[in-house]
């Protein structure tokens, strides 16, 4: 390692660590929302999934319930928010401990995702120089404020982080051995304990939310077609056919079958409004959703344009290296995956809070793939351009990173100060029913004017020790 590299490496590490701290602080300032008390408490509608992890009631009796295929997402959230806030209360107030738990989890998930994406971009899990450069390139793309609504990975709702970003990080870990073997042209080699861990992870992922089964279906189909294509090429060349890699296919087959089962029992989701909006209508909504998400604001078109520019410039470089060829294959694979995944989205049902089908959370796998490809192509190109061209390119890359970093500005974003004030009023209250003057939501999506709707919120605040008793509340000013 050169002296210049040795001095730059600590700065890259510091930049990534500080940004993770900033993400934690941003999410510490986010309001608590309705899904938290309903899932963590849990309310009656969310209890069946905790006692029926694999959805037997949906399979055998077609019972409709909340999240029949999301046991591990629910149990993770319940376990976290029924333990971590109390650990943090060692040095924080009960109210601060809940907000801090949200910020901590958000930062940890972002750190895990940075690690996973940098692994895929570098082809190695060792955190060396290249790894930290890639992590620094990826870091500004995580938008907790700024362009969160267009390309946010760590959602402003902590529940969505548990149900989307977190399981996708775990999915990246599951597929990593397969990706590494394919990238280096090696057979998949697993020790018995690694195989056992992947088996367990396959079960956890299959019952961890709505997004994982669809991603697995597209990825597994792509992997099988890629393998069959290689065998067909070997057959045309007269080469010997490769043996079926049973360890790999057994894992892929298991998670594939479990995800198909998960998709089936997911049809009996209580919140699904698929019957209200036909499949044909959902496909008609798809172009509007793509336009709204991709092109309404500049952040995502800029990232897509920068990645395409990298691929164009790399294509003009001669001679093409093995890394160049791999990145072109990766870009083609990502394009095919994105097309297939987006076309399958309307089949996943309909939600009123996602009226145009496409939203930053529903296309998060594509966003993560694009971010990884951008980082990998940027690093590859920066290392190959000569002299002045390289300086111009590094300047452009730095300007792009600065744009995303400055855009992620929490000072101009909504915070939880109003909600805090309302909860502190409840903490001081003595009456069983409390009038709140604040019009902001209090552990809800909207301000509540009927105190009969606040049972879950009152019970959750009492459980965390924030209120001394059970206090229902109402917000009459919200109706004005």
SETI-427520 format. One record per residue (C-alpha): residue number from 0; residue in one letter; x, y, z. Coordinates in steps of 0.001 Angstrom, whole numbers, plus 500000, padded with zeros to 6 digits. Layout:
BEGIN
{i:NUM; aa:a; east:X; north:Y; up:Z} $
...
REM end
This chain:
BEGIN
{i:0; aa:x; east:500000; north:500000; up:500000} $
{i:1; aa:x; east:501441; north:503371; up:498946} $
{i:2; aa:x; east:501797; north:506275; up:501373} $
{i:3; aa:x; east:499011; north:508176; up:499587} $
{i:4; aa:x; east:496705; north:505186; up:499845} $
{i:5; aa:x; east:497633; north:504622; up:503483} $
{i:6; aa:x; east:496613; north:508177; up:504426} $
{i:7; aa:x; east:493441; north:508166; up:502320} $
{i:8; aa:x; east:492079; north:504903; up:503719} $
{i:9; aa:x; east:491345; north:506285; up:507238} $
{i:10; aa:x; east:489504; north:509228; up:505641} $
{i:11; aa:x; east:487300; north:506869; up:503639} $
{i:12; aa:x; east:486534; north:504814; up:506755} $
{i:13; aa:x; east:485794; north:507993; up:508720} $
{i:14; aa:x; east:483460; north:509255; up:505980} $
{i:15; aa:x; east:481468; north:506009; up:505973} $
{i:16; aa:x; east:481284; north:505831; up:509773} $
{i:17; aa:x; east:480217; north:509469; up:510107} $
{i:18; aa:x; east:477516; north:509000; up:507487} $
{i:19; aa:x; east:476214; north:505959; up:509352} $
{i:20; aa:x; east:476069; north:508080; up:512494} $
{i:21; aa:x; east:474228; north:510752; up:510525} $
{i:22; aa:x; east:471722; north:508151; up:509304} $
{i:23; aa:x; east:471155; north:507060; up:512893} $
{i:24; aa:x; east:470589; north:510659; up:513958} $
{i:25; aa:x; east:468209; north:511334; up:511066} $
{i:26; aa:x; east:466083; north:508335; up:511952} $
{i:27; aa:x; east:466260; north:509194; up:515645} $
{i:28; aa:x; east:464397; north:512366; up:514655} $
{i:29; aa:x; east:461718; north:510545; up:512623} $
{i:30; aa:x; east:458190; north:510211; up:514066} $
{i:31; aa:x; east:456912; north:506867; up:515322} $
{i:32; aa:x; east:454143; north:505501; up:513111} $
{i:33; aa:x; east:451025; north:503361; up:513351} $
{i:34; aa:x; east:452523; north:500028; up:512322} $
{i:35; aa:x; east:454845; north:500011; up:515348} $
{i:36; aa:x; east:452264; north:499535; up:518108} $
{i:37; aa:x; east:450073; north:497259; up:515987} $
{i:38; aa:x; east:452953; north:494860; up:515286} $
{i:39; aa:x; east:455046; north:495188; up:518456} $
{i:40; aa:x; east:452223; north:495131; up:521018} $
{i:41; aa:x; east:450699; north:493295; up:519031} $
{i:42; aa:x; east:447030; north:494049; up:518363} $
{i:43; aa:x; east:444586; north:491193; up:517846} $
{i:44; aa:x; east:444867; north:491283; up:514029} $
{i:45; aa:x; east:448643; north:490727; up:514189} $
{i:46; aa:x; east:448657; north:487887; up:516726} $
{i:47; aa:x; east:447787; north:484948; up:514414} $
{i:48; aa:x; east:451031; north:485249; up:512416} $
{i:49; aa:x; east:453078; north:484943; up:515630} $
{i:50; aa:x; east:451387; north:481659; up:516556} $
{i:51; aa:x; east:451288; north:480296; up:512989} $
{i:52; aa:x; east:454759; north:480975; up:511504} $
{i:53; aa:x; east:454237; north:478972; up:508313} $
{i:54; aa:x; east:450656; north:479933; up:507524} $
{i:55; aa:x; east:448959; north:476550; up:508026} $
{i:56; aa:x; east:445626; north:478290; up:508685} $
{i:57; aa:x; east:445843; north:480029; up:505315} $
{i:58; aa:x; east:446833; north:476776; up:503584} $
{i:59; aa:x; east:444327; north:474419; up:505171} $
{i:60; aa:x; east:441376; north:476689; up:505986} $
{i:61; aa:x; east:442015; north:479704; up:503727} $
{i:62; aa:x; east:441856; north:481976; up:506751} $
{i:63; aa:x; east:442553; north:485639; up:506002} $
{i:64; aa:x; east:444933; north:487329; up:508466} $
{i:65; aa:x; east:447570; north:490005; up:508781} $
{i:66; aa:x; east:450842; north:488971; up:507100} $
{i:67; aa:x; east:450431; north:485167; up:506988} $
{i:68; aa:x; east:453778; north:484853; up:505161} $
{i:69; aa:x; east:455681; north:487441; up:507230} $
{i:70; aa:x; east:456376; north:485683; up:510520} $
{i:71; aa:x; east:460092; north:486464; up:510719} $
{i:72; aa:x; east:459562; north:490141; up:509891} $
{i:73; aa:x; east:456958; north:490396; up:512654} $
{i:74; aa:x; east:458941; north:488438; up:515251} $
{i:75; aa:x; east:462101; north:490440; up:514515} $
{i:76; aa:x; east:460282; north:493700; up:515111} $
{i:77; aa:x; east:458548; north:492410; up:518238} $
{i:78; aa:x; east:461792; north:491076; up:519701} $
{i:79; aa:x; east:463739; north:494238; up:518900} $
{i:80; aa:x; east:461302; north:496794; up:520276} $
{i:81; aa:x; east:460485; north:494714; up:523348} $
{i:82; aa:x; east:464135; north:494547; up:524362} $
{i:83; aa:x; east:466437; north:497198; up:522870} $
{i:84; aa:x; east:464543; north:500271; up:524186} $
{i:85; aa:x; east:464833; north:498845; up:527712} $
{i:86; aa:x; east:468583; north:498307; up:527269} $
{i:87; aa:x; east:468915; north:501899; up:526120} $
{i:88; aa:x; east:466931; north:503134; up:529117} $
{i:89; aa:x; east:470072; north:502487; up:531157} $
{i:90; aa:x; east:471242; north:505927; up:530063} $
{i:91; aa:x; east:468290; north:507421; up:528155} $
{i:92; aa:x; east:464758; north:508427; up:529084} $
{i:93; aa:x; east:462018; north:505962; up:528058} $
{i:94; aa:x; east:460875; north:508219; up:525200} $
{i:95; aa:x; east:464407; north:508875; up:523954} $
{i:96; aa:x; east:465169; north:505144; up:524133} $
{i:97; aa:x; east:462458; north:504317; up:521573} $
{i:98; aa:x; east:463590; north:506992; up:519121} $
{i:99; aa:x; east:467216; north:505923; up:519674} $
{i:100; aa:x; east:466298; north:502276; up:518995} $
{i:101; aa:x; east:464849; north:503357; up:515649} $
{i:102; aa:x; east:467974; north:505320; up:514779} $
{i:103; aa:x; east:470268; north:502487; up:515863} $
{i:104; aa:x; east:468480; north:499854; up:513797} $
{i:105; aa:x; east:468429; north:502104; up:510734} $
{i:106; aa:x; east:472181; north:502702; up:510980} $
{i:107; aa:x; east:472908; north:498995; up:511519} $
{i:108; aa:x; east:470842; north:497954; up:508496} $
{i:109; aa:x; east:472540; north:500568; up:506344} $
{i:110; aa:x; east:475940; north:499315; up:507549} $
{i:111; aa:x; east:474979; north:495731; up:506672} $
{i:112; aa:x; east:473750; north:496795; up:503243} $
{i:113; aa:x; east:476928; north:498778; up:502591} $
{i:114; aa:x; east:478949; north:495692; up:503460} $
{i:115; aa:x; east:476841; north:493456; up:501188} $
{i:116; aa:x; east:476823; north:495864; up:498231} $
{i:117; aa:x; east:480564; north:496528; up:498525} $
{i:118; aa:x; east:481154; north:492757; up:498548} $
{i:119; aa:x; east:479204; north:492324; up:495333} $
{i:120; aa:x; east:480869; north:495324; up:493703} $
{i:121; aa:x; east:484381; north:494187; up:494637} $
{i:122; aa:x; east:483919; north:490432; up:494396} $
{i:123; aa:x; east:485492; north:490002; up:497823} $
{i:124; aa:x; east:484288; north:490058; up:501398} $
{i:125; aa:x; east:487574; north:491330; up:502785} $
{i:126; aa:x; east:487394; north:495016; up:503828} $
{i:127; aa:x; east:490557; north:496240; up:502129} $
{i:128; aa:x; east:491329; north:499415; up:500183} $
{i:129; aa:x; east:489036; north:498630; up:497261} $
{i:130; aa:x; east:486200; north:497654; up:499597} $
{i:131; aa:x; east:486301; north:500999; up:501441} $
{i:132; aa:x; east:486475; north:503019; up:498220} $
{i:133; aa:x; east:483350; north:501228; up:497018} $
{i:134; aa:x; east:481628; north:501752; up:500380} $
{i:135; aa:x; east:482436; north:505469; up:500168} $
{i:136; aa:x; east:480968; north:505620; up:496646} $
{i:137; aa:x; east:477794; north:503895; up:497836} $
{i:138; aa:x; east:477323; north:505861; up:501054} $
{i:139; aa:x; east:475936; north:509134; up:499571} $
{i:140; aa:x; east:473313; north:507170; up:497633} $
{i:141; aa:x; east:471504; north:506249; up:500864} $
{i:142; aa:x; east:468922; north:509004; up:501292} $
{i:143; aa:x; east:467131; north:509164; up:504648} $
{i:144; aa:x; east:465850; north:512662; up:503846} $
{i:145; aa:x; east:466396; north:514405; up:500496} $
{i:146; aa:x; east:465367; north:511931; up:497799} $
{i:147; aa:x; east:464099; north:509250; up:500163} $
{i:148; aa:x; east:460740; north:509144; up:498397} $
{i:149; aa:x; east:462432; north:508375; up:495067} $
{i:150; aa:x; east:465384; north:506147; up:495946} $
{i:151; aa:x; east:465283; north:505682; up:499711} $
{i:152; aa:x; east:466606; north:502375; up:501038} $
{i:153; aa:x; east:466364; north:503126; up:504756} $
{i:154; aa:x; east:462735; north:504165; up:504959} $
{i:155; aa:x; east:461362; north:506964; up:507108} $
{i:156; aa:x; east:459060; north:504314; up:508576} $
{i:157; aa:x; east:461057; north:501944; up:510781} $
{i:158; aa:x; east:458529; north:499208; up:510010} $
{i:159; aa:x; east:459364; north:499399; up:506317} $
{i:160; aa:x; east:463065; north:499108; up:507152} $
{i:161; aa:x; east:462297; north:495871; up:509004} $
{i:162; aa:x; east:460150; north:494553; up:506142} $
{i:163; aa:x; east:462171; north:495682; up:503101} $
{i:164; aa:x; east:465771; north:496820; up:503579} $
{i:165; aa:x; east:466650; north:494331; up:506335} $
{i:166; aa:x; east:465470; north:491142; up:504580} $
{i:167; aa:x; east:467050; north:492307; up:501319} $
{i:168; aa:x; east:470379; north:492634; up:503137} $
{i:169; aa:x; east:469952; north:489060; up:504395} $
{i:170; aa:x; east:469037; north:487936; up:500879} $
{i:171; aa:x; east:472291; north:489433; up:499622} $
{i:172; aa:x; east:474164; north:487312; up:502171} $
{i:173; aa:x; east:472287; north:484201; up:501038} $
{i:174; aa:x; east:473204; north:484631; up:497369} $
{i:175; aa:x; east:476777; north:485774; up:498039} $
{i:176; aa:x; east:478395; north:482284; up:497849} $
{i:177; aa:x; east:476667; north:481667; up:494492} $
{i:178; aa:x; east:477700; north:485066; up:493131} $
{i:179; aa:x; east:481309; north:484680; up:494281} $
{i:180; aa:x; east:481596; north:481235; up:492705} $
{i:181; aa:x; east:480141; north:482458; up:489395} $
{i:182; aa:x; east:482316; north:485579; up:489332} $
{i:183; aa:x; east:485518; north:483636; up:489873} $
{i:184; aa:x; east:484485; north:480734; up:487634} $
{i:185; aa:x; east:484645; north:478238; up:490496} $
{i:186; aa:x; east:482244; north:475551; up:491720} $
{i:187; aa:x; east:480254; north:476334; up:494845} $
{i:188; aa:x; east:482165; north:474981; up:497838} $
{i:189; aa:x; east:480445; north:475006; up:501208} $
{i:190; aa:x; east:481411; north:473490; up:504531} $
{i:191; aa:x; east:478662; north:471638; up:506373} $
{i:192; aa:x; east:478043; north:474486; up:508802} $
{i:193; aa:x; east:477839; north:477011; up:505944} $
{i:194; aa:x; east:475308; north:474791; up:504179} $
{i:195; aa:x; east:473302; north:474522; up:507409} $
{i:196; aa:x; east:473354; north:478310; up:507872} $
{i:197; aa:x; east:472111; north:478849; up:504330} $
{i:198; aa:x; east:469342; north:476298; up:504887} $
{i:199; aa:x; east:468206; north:478210; up:507962} $
{i:200; aa:x; east:468488; north:481530; up:506144} $
{i:201; aa:x; east:466357; north:480156; up:503294} $
{i:202; aa:x; east:463541; north:479431; up:505753} $
{i:203; aa:x; east:463849; north:482831; up:507442} $
{i:204; aa:x; east:463854; north:484709; up:504146} $
{i:205; aa:x; east:460889; north:482856; up:502671} $
{i:206; aa:x; east:458632; north:484053; up:505501} $
{i:207; aa:x; east:460037; north:487553; up:505827} $
{i:208; aa:x; east:457775; north:489823; up:503873} $
{i:209; aa:x; east:456143; north:490379; up:500543} $
{i:210; aa:x; east:459193; north:491422; up:498536} $
{i:211; aa:x; east:461528; north:488434; up:499007} $
{i:212; aa:x; east:459508; north:485696; up:497234} $
{i:213; aa:x; east:459240; north:487749; up:494045} $
{i:214; aa:x; east:462956; north:488540; up:494025} $
{i:215; aa:x; east:463852; north:484890; up:494625} $
{i:216; aa:x; east:461545; north:483735; up:491820} $
{i:217; aa:x; east:463240; north:486011; up:489279} $
{i:218; aa:x; east:466791; north:485354; up:490513} $
{i:219; aa:x; east:466417; north:481576; up:490673} $
{i:220; aa:x; east:464896; north:481449; up:487204} $
{i:221; aa:x; east:467771; north:483564; up:485915} $
{i:222; aa:x; east:470403; north:481392; up:487594} $
{i:223; aa:x; east:468908; north:478186; up:486183} $
{i:224; aa:x; east:468655; north:479641; up:482673} $
{i:225; aa:x; east:472252; north:480899; up:482912} $
{i:226; aa:x; east:473479; north:477433; up:483949} $
{i:227; aa:x; east:471489; north:475712; up:481203} $
{i:228; aa:x; east:472836; north:478216; up:478680} $
{i:229; aa:x; east:476398; north:477337; up:479691} $
{i:230; aa:x; east:475649; north:473634; up:479334} $
{i:231; aa:x; east:474145; north:474182; up:475891} $
{i:232; aa:x; east:477238; north:476146; up:474855} $
{i:233; aa:x; east:479508; north:473347; up:476068} $
{i:234; aa:x; east:477420; north:470790; up:474168} $
{i:235; aa:x; east:477672; north:472802; up:470909} $
{i:236; aa:x; east:481461; north:473006; up:471318} $
{i:237; aa:x; east:481646; north:469279; up:471875} $
{i:238; aa:x; east:482917; north:469758; up:475427} $
{i:239; aa:x; east:481933; north:467529; up:478311} $
{i:240; aa:x; east:478761; north:468492; up:480128} $
{i:241; aa:x; east:479281; north:469687; up:483678} $
{i:242; aa:x; east:477842; north:467718; up:486535} $
{i:243; aa:x; east:474735; north:469112; up:488171} $
{i:244; aa:x; east:475900; north:471146; up:491210} $
{i:245; aa:x; east:473518; north:469476; up:493659} $
{i:246; aa:x; east:474595; north:471469; up:496759} $
{i:247; aa:x; east:473820; north:474715; up:494958} $
{i:248; aa:x; east:470621; north:473514; up:493316} $
{i:249; aa:x; east:469334; north:471960; up:496538} $
{i:250; aa:x; east:469606; north:475326; up:498306} $
{i:251; aa:x; east:468095; north:477210; up:495386} $
{i:252; aa:x; east:465355; north:474615; up:495062} $
{i:253; aa:x; east:464504; north:474805; up:498750} $
{i:254; aa:x; east:464241; north:478581; up:498890} $
{i:255; aa:x; east:462372; north:478575; up:495573} $
{i:256; aa:x; east:459743; north:476102; up:496772} $
{i:257; aa:x; east:459371; north:477855; up:500114} $
{i:258; aa:x; east:458919; north:481196; up:498364} $
{i:259; aa:x; east:456290; north:479759; up:496016} $
{i:260; aa:x; east:454439; north:478498; up:499081} $
{i:261; aa:x; east:454893; north:481914; up:500717} $
{i:262; aa:x; east:453444; north:483619; up:497649} $
{i:263; aa:x; east:450430; north:481326; up:497796} $
{i:264; aa:x; east:449575; north:481892; up:501459} $
{i:265; aa:x; east:450267; north:485596; up:500925} $
{i:266; aa:x; east:447072; north:485667; up:498860} $
{i:267; aa:x; east:445191; north:485497; up:502164} $
{i:268; aa:x; east:446625; north:488791; up:503407} $
{i:269; aa:x; east:444104; north:490900; up:505306} $
{i:270; aa:x; east:445269; north:494197; up:503783} $
{i:271; aa:x; east:445231; north:492979; up:500186} $
{i:272; aa:x; east:442913; north:494906; up:497911} $
{i:273; aa:x; east:443657; north:492838; up:494814} $
{i:274; aa:x; east:439968; north:492085; up:494275} $
{i:275; aa:x; east:439179; north:495804; up:494092} $
{i:276; aa:x; east:441651; north:496521; up:491289} $
{i:277; aa:x; east:441928; north:494028; up:488436} $
{i:278; aa:x; east:445260; north:492744; up:487162} $
{i:279; aa:x; east:444661; north:494530; up:483848} $
{i:280; aa:x; east:444095; north:497819; up:485656} $
{i:281; aa:x; east:447261; north:497313; up:487708} $
{i:282; aa:x; east:449256; north:496888; up:484500} $
{i:283; aa:x; east:447692; north:500076; up:483134} $
{i:284; aa:x; east:448920; north:501885; up:486262} $
{i:285; aa:x; east:452480; north:500598; up:485809} $
{i:286; aa:x; east:453747; north:503250; up:483301} $
{i:287; aa:x; east:452438; north:506075; up:485476} $
{i:288; aa:x; east:454186; north:504562; up:488498} $
{i:289; aa:x; east:457465; north:504221; up:486608} $
{i:290; aa:x; east:457258; north:507812; up:485424} $
{i:291; aa:x; east:456405; north:509114; up:488904} $
{i:292; aa:x; east:459213; north:507184; up:490604} $
{i:293; aa:x; east:461963; north:507382; up:488012} $
{i:294; aa:x; east:461633; north:510764; up:486356} $
{i:295; aa:x; east:459663; north:513147; up:488570} $
{i:296; aa:x; east:462810; north:514142; up:490476} $
{i:297; aa:x; east:466437; north:514167; up:489265} $
{i:298; aa:x; east:468235; north:511868; up:491728} $
{i:299; aa:x; east:467417; north:508500; up:490175} $
{i:300; aa:x; east:467812; north:509581; up:486507} $
{i:301; aa:x; east:471220; north:510989; up:487440} $
{i:302; aa:x; east:472297; north:507694; up:488999} $
{i:303; aa:x; east:471018; north:505719; up:486027} $
{i:304; aa:x; east:472680; north:508131; up:483580} $
{i:305; aa:x; east:475998; north:508009; up:485467} $
{i:306; aa:x; east:475967; north:504200; up:485386} $
{i:307; aa:x; east:475190; north:504074; up:481659} $
{i:308; aa:x; east:477952; north:506627; up:481025} $
{i:309; aa:x; east:480385; north:504439; up:482944} $
{i:310; aa:x; east:479448; north:501430; up:480842} $
{i:311; aa:x; east:479786; north:503439; up:477630} $
{i:312; aa:x; east:483212; north:504775; up:478558} $
{i:313; aa:x; east:484380; north:501367; up:479740} $
{i:314; aa:x; east:483211; north:499848; up:476432} $
{i:315; aa:x; east:485542; north:502191; up:474561} $
{i:316; aa:x; east:488547; north:501179; up:476632} $
{i:317; aa:x; east:490885; north:498725; up:474989} $
{i:318; aa:x; east:491876; north:496047; up:475576} $
{i:319; aa:x; east:488840; north:494756; up:477464} $
{i:320; aa:x; east:489770; north:493052; up:480710} $
{i:321; aa:x; east:488029; north:490147; up:482426} $
{i:322; aa:x; east:486589; north:492694; up:484869} $
{i:323; aa:x; east:485149; north:494731; up:481964} $
{i:324; aa:x; east:483510; north:491644; up:480514} $
{i:325; aa:x; east:482067; north:490675; up:483887} $
{i:326; aa:x; east:480620; north:494156; up:484456} $
{i:327; aa:x; east:478968; north:494099; up:481025} $
{i:328; aa:x; east:477419; north:490735; up:481872} $
{i:329; aa:x; east:476337; north:492107; up:485253} $
{i:330; aa:x; east:474738; north:495136; up:483581} $
{i:331; aa:x; east:472868; north:492898; up:481138} $
{i:332; aa:x; east:471769; north:490622; up:483971} $
{i:333; aa:x; east:470554; north:493576; up:486042} $
{i:334; aa:x; east:468600; north:494921; up:483062} $
{i:335; aa:x; east:466873; north:491577; up:482497} $
{i:336; aa:x; east:466175; north:491206; up:486212} $
{i:337; aa:x; east:464725; north:494736; up:486432} $
{i:338; aa:x; east:462465; north:494178; up:483433} $
{i:339; aa:x; east:461174; north:490811; up:484674} $
{i:340; aa:x; east:460762; north:492012; up:488253} $
{i:341; aa:x; east:458858; north:495182; up:487337} $
{i:342; aa:x; east:456586; north:493276; up:484958} $
{i:343; aa:x; east:455716; north:490871; up:487785} $
{i:344; aa:x; east:454942; north:493629; up:490307} $
{i:345; aa:x; east:451255; north:494022; up:489366} $
{i:346; aa:x; east:450721; north:490324; up:490120} $
{i:347; aa:x; east:451712; north:490964; up:493741} $
{i:348; aa:x; east:448399; north:492580; up:494601} $
{i:349; aa:x; east:447302; north:496139; up:495210} $
{i:350; aa:x; east:447682; north:498535; up:498150} $
{i:351; aa:x; east:445921; north:501876; up:498455} $
{i:352; aa:x; east:449078; north:503430; up:499910} $
{i:353; aa:x; east:450973; north:502374; up:496763} $
{i:354; aa:x; east:448385; north:503475; up:494185} $
{i:355; aa:x; east:450671; north:503337; up:491133} $
{i:356; aa:x; east:452214; north:499915; up:491954} $
{i:357; aa:x; east:455780; north:501219; up:491567} $
{i:358; aa:x; east:457358; north:503016; up:494503} $
{i:359; aa:x; east:460851; north:503216; up:495929} $
{i:360; aa:x; east:460138; north:500347; up:498348} $
{i:361; aa:x; east:458592; north:498010; up:495760} $
{i:362; aa:x; east:461561; north:498440; up:493371} $
{i:363; aa:x; east:464206; north:498393; up:496111} $
{i:364; aa:x; east:465959; north:495266; up:494719} $
{i:365; aa:x; east:466465; north:497078; up:491407} $
{i:366; aa:x; east:467731; north:500195; up:493210} $
{i:367; aa:x; east:470258; north:498162; up:495187} $
{i:368; aa:x; east:471467; north:496470; up:492005} $
{i:369; aa:x; east:471839; north:499818; up:490247} $
{i:370; aa:x; east:473769; north:501287; up:493172} $
{i:371; aa:x; east:476138; north:498304; up:493170} $
{i:372; aa:x; east:476704; north:498502; up:489420} $
{i:373; aa:x; east:477367; north:502246; up:489639} $
{i:374; aa:x; east:479997; north:501776; up:492358} $
{i:375; aa:x; east:481697; north:498864; up:490557} $
{i:376; aa:x; east:481860; north:500619; up:487175} $
{i:377; aa:x; east:483039; north:503889; up:488741} $
{i:378; aa:x; east:485893; north:502171; up:490546} $
{i:379; aa:x; east:486866; north:500205; up:487447} $
{i:380; aa:x; east:486814; north:503249; up:485176} $
{i:381; aa:x; east:488665; north:505547; up:487590} $
{i:382; aa:x; east:491504; north:503045; up:487720} $
{i:383; aa:x; east:491850; north:502825; up:483927} $
{i:384; aa:x; east:491500; north:506362; up:482613} $
{i:385; aa:x; east:494780; north:508116; up:481883} $
{i:386; aa:x; east:496088; north:511489; up:483142} $
{i:387; aa:x; east:493774; north:514432; up:482519} $
{i:388; aa:x; east:490788; north:512215; up:481669} $
{i:389; aa:x; east:491080; north:510562; up:485046} $
{i:390; aa:x; east:491220; north:513906; up:486864} $
{i:391; aa:x; east:488112; north:515125; up:485036} $
{i:392; aa:x; east:486321; north:511875; up:485808} $
{i:393; aa:x; east:487246; north:511957; up:489489} $
{i:394; aa:x; east:485981; north:515539; up:489629} $
{i:395; aa:x; east:482668; north:514484; up:488107} $
{i:396; aa:x; east:482378; north:511551; up:490535} $
{i:397; aa:x; east:483159; north:513822; up:493474} $
{i:398; aa:x; east:480539; north:516362; up:492322} $
{i:399; aa:x; east:477944; north:513614; up:492054} $
{i:400; aa:x; east:478772; north:512346; up:495547} $
{i:401; aa:x; east:478561; north:515903; up:496876} $
{i:402; aa:x; east:475151; north:516366; up:495249} $
{i:403; aa:x; east:473705; north:513301; up:496961} $
{i:404; aa:x; east:475385; north:514101; up:500273} $
{i:405; aa:x; east:474046; north:517663; up:500385} $
{i:406; aa:x; east:470615; north:516559; up:499197} $
{i:407; aa:x; east:470269; north:514263; up:502195} $
{i:408; aa:x; east:469635; north:517248; up:504452} $
{i:409; aa:x; east:467604; north:516471; up:507551} $
{i:410; aa:x; east:467314; north:520129; up:508564} $
{i:411; aa:x; east:464723; north:520766; up:505856} $
{i:412; aa:x; east:462842; north:517535; up:506603} $
{i:413; aa:x; east:459989; north:516805; up:508984} $
{i:414; aa:x; east:461077; north:515765; up:512468} $
{i:415; aa:x; east:459389; north:514345; up:515535} $
{i:416; aa:x; east:459352; north:517498; up:517703} $
{i:417; aa:x; east:455561; north:517861; up:517499} $
{i:418; aa:x; east:455039; north:514183; up:518259} $
{i:419; aa:x; east:457475; north:514370; up:521178} $
{i:420; aa:x; east:455553; north:517270; up:522657} $
{i:421; aa:x; east:452296; north:515347; up:522400} $
{i:422; aa:x; east:453775; north:512196; up:523993} $
{i:423; aa:x; east:455320; north:514253; up:526804} $
{i:424; aa:x; east:451845; north:515641; up:527491} $
{i:425; aa:x; east:450593; north:512059; up:527806} $
{i:426; aa:x; east:453527; north:511205; up:530082} $
{i:427; aa:x; east:452489; north:513991; up:532495} $
{i:428; aa:x; east:448780; north:513204; up:532300} $
{i:429; aa:x; east:446710; north:511746; up:535116} $
{i:430; aa:x; east:443325; north:511515; up:533402} $
{i:431; aa:x; east:442432; north:508277; up:531557} $
{i:432; aa:x; east:441440; north:510249; up:528428} $
{i:433; aa:x; east:443669; north:513145; up:527370} $
{i:434; aa:x; east:442981; north:515983; up:524968} $
{i:435; aa:x; east:446021; north:516790; up:522809} $
{i:436; aa:x; east:446295; north:520170; up:521150} $
{i:437; aa:x; east:448896; north:518956; up:518649} $
{i:438; aa:x; east:447610; north:518024; up:515180} $
{i:439; aa:x; east:450514; north:515748; up:514205} $
{i:440; aa:x; east:450138; north:511932; up:514216} $
{i:441; aa:x; east:451021; north:510186; up:517491} $
{i:442; aa:x; east:452060; north:506593; up:516731} $
{i:443; aa:x; east:449620; north:506761; up:513845} $
{i:444; aa:x; east:449522; north:507684; up:510164} $
{i:445; aa:x; east:447076; north:510522; up:510834} $
{i:446; aa:x; east:445999; north:512596; up:513803} $
{i:447; aa:x; east:443152; north:510859; up:515649} $
{i:448; aa:x; east:440022; north:512681; up:516765} $
{i:449; aa:x; east:438344; north:509625; up:518353} $
{i:450; aa:x; east:439981; north:508307; up:521522} $
{i:451; aa:x; east:438479; north:504857; up:520876} $
{i:452; aa:x; east:441075; north:504465; up:518079} $
{i:453; aa:x; east:444069; north:504987; up:520396} $
{i:454; aa:x; east:444058; north:501764; up:522434} $
{i:455; aa:x; east:447189; north:500327; up:520789} $
{i:456; aa:x; east:449103; north:503603; up:521163} $
{i:457; aa:x; east:448172; north:503941; up:524834} $
{i:458; aa:x; east:449142; north:500331; up:525578} $
{i:459; aa:x; east:452460; north:500646; up:523732} $
{i:460; aa:x; east:453472; north:503854; up:525520} $
{i:461; aa:x; east:452607; north:502282; up:528855} $
{i:462; aa:x; east:454594; north:499126; up:528006} $
{i:463; aa:x; east:457742; north:501158; up:527258} $
{i:464; aa:x; east:457338; north:503050; up:530537} $
{i:465; aa:x; east:456839; north:506370; up:528776} $
{i:466; aa:x; east:453457; north:506932; up:530460} $
{i:467; aa:x; east:452763; north:506025; up:534068} $
{i:468; aa:x; east:449360; north:504602; up:533233} $
{i:469; aa:x; east:447000; north:503781; up:530402} $
{i:470; aa:x; east:446031; north:507065; up:528704} $
{i:471; aa:x; east:443794; north:507228; up:525674} $
{i:472; aa:x; east:443869; north:510496; up:523773} $
{i:473; aa:x; east:442104; north:512512; up:521101} $
{i:474; aa:x; east:443125; north:515465; up:518926} $
{i:475; aa:x; east:440062; north:517647; up:518261} $
{i:476; aa:x; east:442043; north:520330; up:516390} $
{i:477; aa:x; east:442921; north:517819; up:513661} $
{i:478; aa:x; east:439310; north:517887; up:512428} $
{i:479; aa:x; east:439337; north:521654; up:511885} $
REM end
